[in-house]
Amino acid sequence: MELFASPLLSASLLGLFVVGYLVLAGADVGLGMLMPHVARTPEQRHRVVSAIAPYFLASEVWLVAAVGVMAGMLPDVEHRVVATLCPVLVLLLAAWVMRDAGLWSRARVDSPGWRSTCDVAIVAGSWLLAASWGVALAGLLAGELALSPFTVLCTVAVVSLFALRGAAFGAERLVGAAEAESADVAARATRGLARVALAAILATAAVAMPLGAAPMVRVEAALVLTVVAVAALGATSGLTGPMLSRHTSAVAIAVPGLIVALSADLSVVPLPGMTGVFVWSMLLPAVPVMLLGQVWLYRMTRRPATEPTFFA
């Protein structure tokens, strides 16, 4: 009974879902951000949208699960997050709707103008979504939303990590006879994006630590995770970076979520005993299904998208 009421167990599950979302959604959000760079022709843009779908539907399940866990098992954290991040959460939801509306609507009207409008919504929504996550993570680490060097640098770092994850995904997913150019462009972009992200992370750490910009309760954990991200990005910045980027980009984008989960000053209280038992009895069968389903989907979507879909 006490095990199911443990706040550490609940917080670990929330961290799993948040990190899972960042790693998985980083692929489709990042590729949406890079669409103007990797897709210059209508056929290439069609392939990018086909590559994103249906991947984005599965990745959003992890975000919904994270919100459900936070609301049902960690209401004190939910109140703290909403109170601290209310303005940026509104922007995040607006960006989410804009991006998804572009994806769902693009193939509904057979018109170049309509598809161009939807492409703008996809690209703009993806950039706003990544930036919103950067501001949100900075706010949670700093304990408040504030226009400061720490917030700006943290946002640049997170946006760069999203773009890097999207480039790595595009290098795999856009391979094909007609679209090989897009895959090559995405692969070449990984090194430059890794260097930008590396510089932004180092600058963020340099600003945060001496000035106390991020009042974290476990500074040691944040430092270790930062070293992990730096190592992953350093490997991606090398000559063999594009070949490593599928794995290193996943590790790097997981780090901000882990830093918040392990280091941010978020109060967590135990669940009432029977509530914990009830919630965990629902979750224990579902979590393995989610994990196995995502592994299967990822393996399926690693193959190039060649056939027309509902989205493109």
N, C-alpha and C positions, 0 to 999 in steps of 0.2 A: 504493500500500500504506500509506504513512504517513498519507494523508488519511483512510482508513477507520479508522485507529487513533487519530485525533485525539480527545482528551477533550472539546475544545470542541464538536466535531460531535455527539458523544453527548449532552453536556449540553444542547445546543440542541434536540435531538429530545425529550429528557425534558421540557424546559421547554414545548415545543409541546404535548405530550400533557397535561401538568398544567394549563396555561392553557386548553386546549380543554375539558378536563373541567369546570373551574370555570365557564367561560362557558356551557357547555351544561347541565350539571347544576344550575347556579344557577337555571335556569328551572323545572325540575320540583321540586327541593328547596324553592325559595322559595315556589312556589305551594302545595306541601303544608303549609308553615309557616303560610300565610295562609288555609287552608281555613276555619277558624271565622269569620274576618272577612269573607270574600267569598262564602261559601256558607252561607246560613241555613236553607234548606229541603232536604228529601231530593233533590229534582230538581236543585237547584244543586250539592249535594255530588256527585251522580252525574256532572254535567257536569265538575266539577273533576277527578275521577278519570279520566274519559274524556280530558280535556285532557292530563293528565300522561302517560298511556299512549298510544302506545308510545314516547314521547319518552325516557323514563328508560332504556329498554333500550339505545338508541343512545349516550346520554351515558356510560353505565357502561363501554362498550367503550373509551373514552378512558382511563379510570382503569386498567382491566386492562392496556392497552397501556403506560401509564406504569410500572406495577409491573414488567411484563416487561422494559422497557428498563432500568430501574434494576437489576433482578436480573441481567440478562444482560450489560449493557454497562458498568454503573457499580456493581460490587459493593461498592466502598469507601463509596460514598454510601449504598447500602442498609444496610450495617452501621452507619453513623453514624446514619441515620434511625431504624432499629429500636432501637438502644441509647439514643437520646435520647428517643424518643417511645413506647416500648413500652406504657405504661398508656393513653395516649390513643388509640393504634391499636386496642387492644382495645375501647375504648368506641366508636370510629368503626365498627368492624366490627359490633358489636352494634346500633348505631343503623341501619346499612345493612340488616341482616337484618330488623329490626323494621319499617322503612319498606316494604321490598320485600315482606315477608310480608303486610302490610296490603293492598298493591296487588294482589298475586296472589290473595289469598283472598277479597277483598270480594264478588265476584260468585258465589262457589261455593255459598253458602247463601242462600236467599231468606227472610231474616229481618231485621227492622229492628234487633233487638238485635245480631245478628252484624255487620251493616254498620256500626253505631255503634262496635262494638269495633274493627273494622278501620280506621275513620276515626281513632280515637284512636291506633292504632299508626302510621298514616301521619303524623299531625300531630306526635306525640311523636318518632317516628323522624327526621322532617325537621329538627326543632329540634335534636335531639341531634347529628345529622350536621353541621349548619352550625356548631354550637358546637365540635364536635370538630375540624373543619377550622380554626377560629379558634385554638384552643389549640395545634394542631399547627404552624401557621404561626408563632405566637409563639415556640414552643419552638425551631424551626429558626433563627429570627432571633436569639434570645437565647442559643442554644447549650445550653439546658437547660430542663427543665420546672420552673417555679417559680410560686408564687402571688404575683404582684406586680402593681402598677398597670399595667405594660406588658402583661402577659398578659391582664388583665381588659379593658383598653381595646382591645387588638388583637382579642380574641374578640368584643367588642361590635361593632366595625367590620365584621368578616367576616360575622357573623350579619346585620347590617343590609344588607350588600351582597347576601347571598343573598335576603333578603326583598324588596329592591328589584328584583332580577332576576326573582323570581317574580311580583311585582306587574305588571311590564312585560309579562311573558309572558301573564299572565292577562287583561290589558287587550286583548290581541289574540285569544287563544284562546277566551275565554268570550263573545265577541260572538254574539248570537242573539236571536230575538224573545222567548223565554221567559227567557233568562238575561242579558239586557242589563244588568240591575241589578248582577250580579256583575262584569261587565266594567267598569262605571262605578265601582264601589267599588274595584276593583283599580287603575284609572287614577288615581283621586283619592289613593290611598295612596302613589303614587310620590313625590309632592313631600315628604310628611312623612318617609318612609323615607330619601329622599336627604339631608334635613337631619340626621337622626340619624346616618347614615353619615358625612356630612361632618364633623360635630362630633366623632365618635369617631376619625376618621382624624387630624384636627388635634390632638386630645388625645393620641393615641398617639405622634405625631411629637414633640410637646412633651415628653412623658415620656422618650422613647427617646434623643433626641440629647444633652441636657445631662447626663443621668445615665449615659450609656453602657450603657443597658439592652439595646441590640441591637448586639453587636460585629460589625458588617458590614464586609466587606473592600472594598466599593465603595459608599461612602456617597453619592457624587455620583449614581450611578445610582438609588439609593433616593430621593434628593431629587427628581430629575427625574420619576420615576414617581409620586411622591406629588403633585407639582404637576399631573400629568395626571389623576389620580383626583379631585383637588380641583376642577379645571376641569370635568370631566364631571359631578360631583355638583352643582356650582354651577349648571350649565345645567339639570339635572333639577329643581332646587329652584325654578326660576322659574315664571312663569305658563304658559309653553308646555312645561313639563317633561314632562307626560304624553305629548306628541307626540314628544318626543325620547328617551324612556326606553328604547325598544327598543335603541337604539344606545349611549346613554350608560351604561346599566346593564351592558352587555357590556364596555365599556371599563373601567369602574370595578372590576368583579369580577375582571378579568384582572390588575389591578395587583398584588395581594398575591402571586400566583403568580410574576409577573415579578420582583418584589423579592427573593423567596427565590432564584429561579434566578440572578439577576445579582449579588446582594449578600450572600447568606448565606455564612458561612465553611464551605463544604463541600469537602473535598478530593476531587479528581478525578485519576485516573491513567489513562495510555493503555491501550487494549486491546492484547493481543498481536496481531501483524500479521494472521495468517491468521484469527483469531477475528473481527477487525473486518471482514475481507472477507466471511466467511461470514454474519455477522449482517446487514450492510448489503445483501447480495445478497437476503436474505429481506425486508428492510424496504422497500427502494426501490420495489418494485411495489405494496406494500400501503398505504403512506402516501397516495399520490394517490387510491386507491380509497376510503379512509376519509374523506378530505376531500370528495370529490365526493358520496359517499353521505350525509354529514352535511348538505351543502348541499341536496341533494334532499329529505332528510327534514325539514329545517327549513322549507323552502318548503311542503311538504305539510302539516305540522302547524301552520302559521300559520292555516290555514283552521279555522273553528269546528268542534268535534266535535259531531256531531248524532246519529249512529247508535250503537246499542248495540255494545259491544266485549266482548272476552274479560274485560276488567278491570272493567267497570261496566255 
